[in-house]
Amino acid sequence: MYAVDLYGLVRRACHVDAMSKSEAARMFGIDRKPVAKGLKHSVPPGYRRSKSPVRPKLDPFIPIIDQILEDDKRQLAKQRH
C-alpha cells in the first residue's frame, strides 16, 4: 500500500508536468498499475470486500451455547465443566 503523499506526487507529475505513466512509474520506483490507479482516484481507494464475510457454521447454535455457559456459572465450583 502506498502513502497518500505518493499518490499526490504521481498525480502532479502526470497532470501538471505532463509526464507519461511509464515515466512516472520509473521515477517513483513503482509499477504502472498503481500509477494508473492514482490517476483515476484522487485519494487511495483502499480495500473493498468483493463479497460479505461467511457466517460461522456454529451461528445457529450460539444462543444454545451461551445458555449452557450461563447455566454452568450457576453451578458449584466443583460441578462446573
ZADO-1210 file (C-alpha; in nm, 4 decimals, padded with zeros to 6 digits):
<atoms>
<atom x="00.0000" y="00.0000" z="00.0000" code="MET" pos="1"/>
<atom x="00.1394" y="00.3365" z="-00.0956" code="TYR" pos="2"/>
<atom x="00.1080" y="00.6577" z="00.1031" code="ALA" pos="3"/>
<atom x="-00.1328" y="00.9356" z="00.0151" code="VAL" pos="4"/>
<atom x="00.1637" y="01.1653" z="-00.0464" code="ASP" pos="5"/>
<atom x="00.2921" y="00.9364" z="-00.3205" code="LEU" pos="6"/>
<atom x="-00.0477" y="00.9439" z="-00.4921" code="TYR" pos="7"/>
<atom x="-00.0351" y="01.3231" z="-00.4851" code="GLY" pos="8"/>
<atom x="00.3138" y="01.3322" z="-00.6303" code="LEU" pos="9"/>
<atom x="00.2203" y="01.0886" z="-00.9072" code="VAL" pos="10"/>
<atom x="-00.0929" y="01.2863" z="-00.9945" code="ARG" pos="11"/>
<atom x="00.1016" y="01.6112" z="-01.0033" code="ARG" pos="12"/>
<atom x="00.3762" y="01.4612" z="-01.2196" code="ALA" pos="13"/>
<atom x="00.1294" y="01.3240" z="-01.4726" code="CYS" pos="14"/>
<atom x="-00.1302" y="01.6030" z="-01.4796" code="HIS" pos="15"/>
<atom x="00.0729" y="01.9186" z="-01.4202" code="VAL" pos="16"/>
<atom x="00.4168" y="01.8204" z="-01.5513" code="ASP" pos="17"/>
<atom x="00.2688" y="01.6185" z="-01.8425" code="ALA" pos="18"/>
<atom x="00.4726" y="01.3089" z="-01.7588" code="MET" pos="19"/>
<atom x="00.3692" y="00.9724" z="-01.9035" code="SER" pos="20"/>
<atom x="00.2516" y="00.6886" z="-01.6806" code="LYS" pos="21"/>
<atom x="00.5526" y="00.4699" z="-01.7515" code="SER" pos="22"/>
<atom x="00.7919" y="00.7594" z="-01.6951" code="GLU" pos="23"/>
<atom x="00.6248" y="00.8404" z="-01.3613" code="ALA" pos="24"/>
<atom x="00.6430" y="00.4730" z="-01.2637" code="ALA" pos="25"/>
<atom x="01.0163" y="00.4690" z="-01.3334" code="ARG" pos="26"/>
<atom x="01.0713" y="00.7969" z="-01.1497" code="MET" pos="27"/>
<atom x="00.8875" y="00.6889" z="-00.8318" code="PHE" pos="28"/>
<atom x="01.0001" y="00.3263" z="-00.8445" code="GLY" pos="29"/>
<atom x="00.6526" y="00.1717" z="-00.8605" code="ILE" pos="30"/>
<atom x="00.4585" y="-00.0331" z="-01.1138" code="ASP" pos="31"/>
<atom x="00.2387" y="00.1281" z="-01.3816" code="ARG" pos="32"/>
<atom x="-00.0811" y="-00.0172" z="-01.2313" code="LYS" pos="33"/>
<atom x="-00.0620" y="00.1906" z="-00.9106" code="PRO" pos="34"/>
<atom x="00.0185" y="00.4942" z="-01.1259" code="VAL" pos="35"/>
<atom x="-00.2976" y="00.4342" z="-01.3300" code="ALA" pos="36"/>
<atom x="-00.4989" y="00.3843" z="-01.0099" code="LYS" pos="37"/>
<atom x="-00.3511" y="00.7029" z="-00.8658" code="GLY" pos="38"/>
<atom x="-00.4582" y="00.8977" z="-01.1713" code="LEU" pos="39"/>
<atom x="-00.8084" y="00.7517" z="-01.1577" code="LYS" pos="40"/>
<atom x="-00.8687" y="00.8277" z="-00.7869" code="HIS" pos="41"/>
<atom x="-00.7755" y="01.1481" z="-00.6069" code="SER" pos="42"/>
<atom x="-00.7127" y="00.9557" z="-00.2822" code="VAL" pos="43"/>
<atom x="-00.6197" y="00.5876" z="-00.2497" code="PRO" pos="44"/>
<atom x="-00.9393" y="00.3811" z="-00.2705" code="PRO" pos="45"/>
<atom x="-00.8338" y="00.1345" z="-00.0024" code="GLY" pos="46"/>
<atom x="-00.9517" y="-00.2224" z="00.0381" code="TYR" pos="47"/>
<atom x="-01.3033" y="-00.3178" z="-00.0696" code="ARG" pos="48"/>
<atom x="-01.4543" y="-00.6562" z="00.0031" code="ARG" pos="49"/>
<atom x="-01.5849" y="-00.8339" z="-00.3011" code="SER" pos="50"/>
<atom x="-01.8433" y="-01.0318" z="-00.1023" code="LYS" pos="51"/>
<atom x="-01.9745" y="-01.0318" z="00.2530" code="SER" pos="52"/>
<atom x="-01.7980" y="-01.2499" z="00.5105" code="PRO" pos="53"/>
<atom x="-01.9283" y="-01.6017" z="00.5592" code="VAL" pos="54"/>
<atom x="-02.1070" y="-01.6636" z="00.8871" code="ARG" pos="55"/>
<atom x="-01.9641" y="-01.9439" z="01.1013" code="PRO" pos="56"/>
<atom x="-02.1303" y="-02.2853" z="01.0965" code="LYS" pos="57"/>
<atom x="-02.1989" y="-02.2574" z="01.4685" code="LEU" pos="58"/>
<atom x="-02.4015" y="-01.9385" z="01.4187" code="ASP" pos="59"/>
<atom x="-02.7452" y="-02.1049" z="01.4677" code="PRO" pos="60"/>
<atom x="-02.6253" y="-02.2707" z="01.7895" code="PHE" pos="61"/>
<atom x="-02.4691" y="-01.9671" z="01.9586" code="ILE" pos="62"/>
<atom x="-02.7753" y="-01.8912" z="02.1774" code="PRO" pos="63"/>
<atom x="-02.7813" y="-02.2533" z="02.2971" code="ILE" pos="64"/>
<atom x="-02.4084" y="-02.2448" z="02.3775" code="ILE" pos="65"/>
<atom x="-02.4494" y="-01.9149" z="02.5634" code="ASP" pos="66"/>
<atom x="-02.7338" y="-02.0632" z="02.7663" code="GLN" pos="67"/>
<atom x="-02.5218" y="-02.3678" z="02.8580" code="ILE" pos="68"/>
<atom x="-02.2379" y="-02.1399" z="02.9716" code="LEU" pos="69"/>
<atom x="-02.4737" y="-01.9256" z="03.1807" code="GLU" pos="70"/>
<atom x="-02.6221" y="-02.2352" z="03.3452" code="ASP" pos="71"/>
<atom x="-02.2717" y="-02.3631" z="03.4131" code="ASP" pos="72"/>
<atom x="-02.1823" y="-02.0433" z="03.6001" code="LYS" pos="73"/>
<atom x="-02.4678" y="-02.1058" z="03.8444" code="ARG" pos="74"/>
<atom x="-02.3329" y="-02.4477" z="03.9418" code="GLN" pos="75"/>
<atom x="-02.0981" y="-02.5068" z="04.2340" code="LEU" pos="76"/>
<atom x="-01.7293" y="-02.4656" z="04.1520" code="ALA" pos="77"/>
<atom x="-01.6515" y="-02.8388" z="04.1531" code="LYS" pos="78"/>
<atom x="-01.9524" y="-02.9224" z="03.9357" code="GLN" pos="79"/>
<atom x="-01.8691" y="-02.6815" z="03.6555" code="ARG" pos="80"/>
<atom x="-01.7446" y="-02.8017" z="03.3216" code="HIS" pos="81"/>
</atoms>
